[in-house]
Amino acid sequence: MKPAFKTSIRQFVLELLIYGVLVAGYYFLVLHFLGNWLHHLFQTERRLYSGMALGLIIAQGIFLEVLTRLLLAFIQPRMGDK
């Protein structure tokens, strides 16, 4: 296997693991802190609920992507030393 391909696979797996942990943490934080409020919005104000849900999805995507990139930039130089 080519070294560049091996490095790409390693980076992809690392990014996948980091992103998976971050998504799971985000899910449980939203469920814990916003779960009751979102449920109440769903029952009473469906339009507001749908807007909030879309906003949370977009914010999650942006935040987790930025955080993943920062973590990989921090981890990547250390992996190059090995």
Backbone as JSON Lines, residues from 0, in Angstrom:
{"i":0,"aa":"M","n":[0.84,-1.17,0.0],"ca":[0.0,0.0,0.0],"c":[0.9,1.25,0.0]}
{"i":1,"aa":"K","n":[0.5,2.25,-0.76],"ca":[1.27,3.49,-0.83],"c":[1.18,4.24,0.5]}
{"i":2,"aa":"P","n":[2.28,4.87,0.91],"ca":[2.26,5.63,2.17],"c":[1.23,6.75,2.18]}
{"i":3,"aa":"A","n":[1.04,7.42,1.04],"ca":[0.06,8.52,0.98],"c":[-1.35,7.99,1.2]}
{"i":4,"aa":"F","n":[-1.64,6.83,0.61],"ca":[-2.96,6.23,0.77],"c":[-3.18,5.78,2.22]}
{"i":5,"aa":"K","n":[-2.15,5.2,2.82],"ca":[-2.23,4.78,4.22],"c":[-2.49,5.97,5.13]}
{"i":6,"aa":"T","n":[-1.82,7.07,4.87],"ca":[-2.0,8.28,5.66],"c":[-3.42,8.82,5.49]}
{"i":7,"aa":"S","n":[-3.92,8.79,4.27],"ca":[-5.28,9.26,4.01],"c":[-6.31,8.42,4.73]}
{"i":8,"aa":"I","n":[-6.13,7.11,4.7],"ca":[-7.05,6.21,5.4],"c":[-6.99,6.45,6.9]}
{"i":9,"aa":"R","n":[-5.8,6.6,7.44],"ca":[-5.64,6.85,8.87],"c":[-6.31,8.17,9.27]}
{"i":10,"aa":"Q","n":[-6.12,9.2,8.46],"ca":[-6.73,10.5,8.74],"c":[-8.25,10.41,8.65]}
{"i":11,"aa":"F","n":[-8.77,9.68,7.67],"ca":[-10.21,9.53,7.54],"c":[-10.8,8.8,8.74]}
{"i":12,"aa":"V","n":[-10.17,7.74,9.17],"ca":[-10.67,6.98,10.34],"c":[-10.6,7.85,11.59]}
{"i":13,"aa":"L","n":[-9.53,8.58,11.76],"ca":[-9.41,9.47,12.91],"c":[-10.49,10.54,12.89]}
{"i":14,"aa":"E","n":[-10.71,11.14,11.73],"ca":[-11.76,12.16,11.61],"c":[-13.13,11.57,11.87]}
{"i":15,"aa":"L","n":[-13.37,10.38,11.39],"ca":[-14.65,9.71,11.61],"c":[-14.88,9.44,13.1]}
{"i":16,"aa":"L","n":[-13.86,8.99,13.8],"ca":[-13.98,8.73,15.23],"c":[-14.22,10.01,16.01]}
{"i":17,"aa":"I","n":[-13.47,11.05,15.7],"ca":[-13.64,12.33,16.39],"c":[-15.03,12.87,16.13]}
{"i":18,"aa":"Y","n":[-15.45,12.86,14.89],"ca":[-16.76,13.39,14.54],"c":[-17.87,12.58,15.2]}
{"i":19,"aa":"G","n":[-17.73,11.27,15.26],"ca":[-18.73,10.43,15.91],"c":[-18.88,10.75,17.39]}
{"i":20,"aa":"V","n":[-17.76,10.94,18.07],"ca":[-17.8,11.29,19.49],"c":[-18.45,12.66,19.69]}
{"i":21,"aa":"L","n":[-18.09,13.62,18.83],"ca":[-18.67,14.95,18.94],"c":[-20.17,14.96,18.67]}
{"i":22,"aa":"V","n":[-20.62,14.21,17.68],"ca":[-22.05,14.14,17.36],"c":[-22.81,13.49,18.51]}
{"i":23,"aa":"A","n":[-22.28,12.42,19.07],"ca":[-22.95,11.77,20.2],"c":[-23.03,12.71,21.4]}
{"i":24,"aa":"G","n":[-21.94,13.41,21.68],"ca":[-21.95,14.38,22.78],"c":[-22.94,15.49,22.54]}
{"i":25,"aa":"Y","n":[-22.98,16.0,21.31],"ca":[-23.92,17.07,20.97],"c":[-25.36,16.58,21.14]}
{"i":26,"aa":"Y","n":[-25.64,15.37,20.69],"ca":[-26.98,14.81,20.8],"c":[-27.43,14.76,22.26]}
{"i":27,"aa":"F","n":[-26.58,14.24,23.12],"ca":[-26.96,14.13,24.53],"c":[-27.06,15.49,25.22]}
{"i":28,"aa":"L","n":[-26.22,16.44,24.83],"ca":[-26.33,17.79,25.4],"c":[-27.64,18.46,24.98]}
{"i":29,"aa":"V","n":[-27.99,18.36,23.71],"ca":[-29.26,18.95,23.24],"c":[-30.43,18.23,23.89]}
{"i":30,"aa":"L","n":[-30.37,16.93,23.97],"ca":[-31.45,16.18,24.6],"c":[-31.61,16.57,26.06]}
{"i":31,"aa":"H","n":[-30.51,16.74,26.75],"ca":[-30.55,17.08,28.17],"c":[-31.03,18.51,28.41]}
{"i":32,"aa":"F","n":[-30.45,19.47,27.69],"ca":[-30.74,20.87,27.95],"c":[-31.95,21.42,27.19]}
{"i":33,"aa":"L","n":[-32.2,20.92,25.99],"ca":[-33.27,21.47,25.17],"c":[-34.42,20.5,24.89]}
{"i":34,"aa":"G","n":[-34.32,19.29,25.4],"ca":[-35.31,18.27,25.09],"c":[-36.73,18.65,25.46]}
{"i":35,"aa":"N","n":[-36.94,19.09,26.7],"ca":[-38.29,19.44,27.13],"c":[-38.82,20.65,26.36]}
{"i":36,"aa":"W","n":[-37.96,21.65,26.16],"ca":[-38.38,22.84,25.44],"c":[-38.75,22.52,23.99]}
{"i":37,"aa":"L","n":[-37.93,21.7,23.33],"ca":[-38.24,21.31,21.96],"c":[-39.52,20.48,21.88]}
{"i":38,"aa":"H","n":[-39.73,19.62,22.85],"ca":[-40.96,18.82,22.88],"c":[-42.18,19.72,23.06]}
{"i":39,"aa":"H","n":[-42.06,20.7,23.93],"ca":[-43.16,21.65,24.13],"c":[-43.41,22.44,22.85]}
{"i":40,"aa":"L","n":[-42.35,22.89,22.18],"ca":[-42.51,23.61,20.91],"c":[-43.18,22.73,19.87]}
{"i":41,"aa":"F","n":[-42.8,21.47,19.83],"ca":[-43.39,20.53,18.87],"c":[-44.89,20.4,19.09]}
{"i":42,"aa":"Q","n":[-45.31,20.37,20.34],"ca":[-46.73,20.21,20.64],"c":[-47.53,21.48,20.43]}
{"i":43,"aa":"T","n":[-46.9,22.65,20.61],"ca":[-47.67,23.9,20.58],"c":[-47.41,24.74,19.33]}
{"i":44,"aa":"E","n":[-46.19,24.9,18.91],"ca":[-45.82,25.78,17.8],"c":[-45.01,25.01,16.77]}
{"i":45,"aa":"R","n":[-45.68,24.31,15.88],"ca":[-44.97,23.47,14.91],"c":[-44.08,24.26,13.97]}
{"i":46,"aa":"R","n":[-44.51,25.41,13.54],"ca":[-43.69,26.21,12.61],"c":[-42.41,26.7,13.3]}
{"i":47,"aa":"L","n":[-42.55,27.18,14.51],"ca":[-41.37,27.62,15.26],"c":[-40.45,26.43,15.55]}
{"i":48,"aa":"Y","n":[-41.04,25.3,15.87],"ca":[-40.26,24.08,16.12],"c":[-39.46,23.69,14.88]}
{"i":49,"aa":"S","n":[-40.09,23.73,13.71],"ca":[-39.38,23.33,12.49],"c":[-38.24,24.31,12.2]}
{"i":50,"aa":"G","n":[-38.46,25.59,12.43],"ca":[-37.39,26.56,12.24],"c":[-36.25,26.35,13.21]}
{"i":51,"aa":"M","n":[-36.57,26.09,14.46],"ca":[-35.54,25.84,15.47],"c":[-34.77,24.55,15.16]}
{"i":52,"aa":"A","n":[-35.48,23.53,14.72],"ca":[-34.82,22.27,14.38],"c":[-33.85,22.46,13.22]}
{"i":53,"aa":"L","n":[-34.27,23.18,12.19],"ca":[-33.37,23.45,11.07],"c":[-32.18,24.29,11.51]}
{"i":54,"aa":"G","n":[-32.43,25.28,12.35],"ca":[-31.34,26.1,12.87],"c":[-30.34,25.28,13.67]}
{"i":55,"aa":"L","n":[-30.84,24.36,14.5],"ca":[-29.95,23.5,15.27],"c":[-29.14,22.58,14.37]}
{"i":56,"aa":"I","n":[-29.76,22.07,13.32],"ca":[-29.05,21.18,12.39],"c":[-27.93,21.94,11.69]}
{"i":57,"aa":"I","n":[-28.23,23.14,11.22],"ca":[-27.21,23.94,10.53],"c":[-26.09,24.34,11.48]}
{"i":58,"aa":"A","n":[-26.46,24.79,12.68],"ca":[-25.45,25.19,13.67],"c":[-24.58,24.0,14.06]}
{"i":59,"aa":"Q","n":[-25.2,22.83,14.22],"ca":[-24.44,21.63,14.56],"c":[-23.44,21.31,13.47]}
{"i":60,"aa":"G","n":[-23.87,21.35,12.23],"ca":[-22.97,21.03,11.12],"c":[-21.78,21.96,11.06]}
{"i":61,"aa":"I","n":[-22.04,23.25,11.19],"ca":[-20.94,24.23,11.13],"c":[-20.02,24.08,12.33]}
{"i":62,"aa":"F","n":[-20.59,24.01,13.52],"ca":[-19.79,23.91,14.74],"c":[-18.94,22.65,14.76]}
{"i":63,"aa":"L","n":[-19.54,21.52,14.44],"ca":[-18.79,20.27,14.5],"c":[-17.72,20.19,13.41]}
{"i":64,"aa":"E","n":[-17.99,20.76,12.25],"ca":[-16.99,20.76,11.19],"c":[-15.78,21.62,11.59]}
{"i":65,"aa":"V","n":[-16.04,22.81,12.13],"ca":[-14.95,23.68,12.56],"c":[-14.16,23.02,13.69]}
{"i":66,"aa":"L","n":[-14.86,22.45,14.66],"ca":[-14.2,21.8,15.78],"c":[-13.38,20.6,15.32]}
{"i":67,"aa":"T","n":[-13.91,19.81,14.41],"ca":[-13.18,18.66,13.89],"c":[-11.92,19.11,13.16]}
{"i":68,"aa":"R","n":[-12.02,20.14,12.34],"ca":[-10.85,20.65,11.62],"c":[-9.79,21.16,12.58]}
{"i":69,"aa":"L","n":[-10.21,21.87,13.63],"ca":[-9.25,22.36,14.61],"c":[-8.56,21.21,15.34]}
{"i":70,"aa":"L","n":[-9.33,20.21,15.72],"ca":[-8.74,19.06,16.4],"c":[-7.77,18.31,15.49]}
{"i":71,"aa":"L","n":[-8.14,18.15,14.23],"ca":[-7.24,17.46,13.29],"c":[-5.97,18.27,13.05]}
{"i":72,"aa":"A","n":[-6.1,19.59,12.99],"ca":[-4.91,20.43,12.81],"c":[-4.0,20.32,14.03]}
{"i":73,"aa":"F","n":[-4.59,20.13,15.2],"ca":[-3.81,19.98,16.42],"c":[-3.17,18.59,16.49]}
{"i":74,"aa":"I","n":[-3.89,17.56,16.05],"ca":[-3.41,16.18,16.14],"c":[-2.44,15.85,15.02]}
{"i":75,"aa":"Q","n":[-2.68,16.36,13.82],"ca":[-1.9,15.99,12.63],"c":[-0.41,16.17,12.79]}
{"i":76,"aa":"P","n":[0.11,17.29,13.32],"ca":[1.57,17.4,13.46],"c":[2.16,16.3,14.36]}
{"i":77,"aa":"R","n":[1.42,15.88,15.35],"ca":[1.91,14.83,16.25],"c":[1.95,13.47,15.55]}
{"i":78,"aa":"M","n":[1.01,13.23,14.63],"ca":[1.01,11.96,13.89],"c":[2.17,11.92,12.9]}
{"i":79,"aa":"G","n":[2.59,13.06,12.39],"ca":[3.7,13.1,11.44],"c":[5.03,12.75,12.08]}
{"i":80,"aa":"D","n":[5.13,12.9,13.42],"ca":[6.37,12.6,14.12],"c":[6.61,11.11,14.25]}
{"i":81,"aa":"K","n":[5.58,10.3,14.14],"ca":[5.72,8.85,14.34],"c":[6.33,8.18,13.14]}
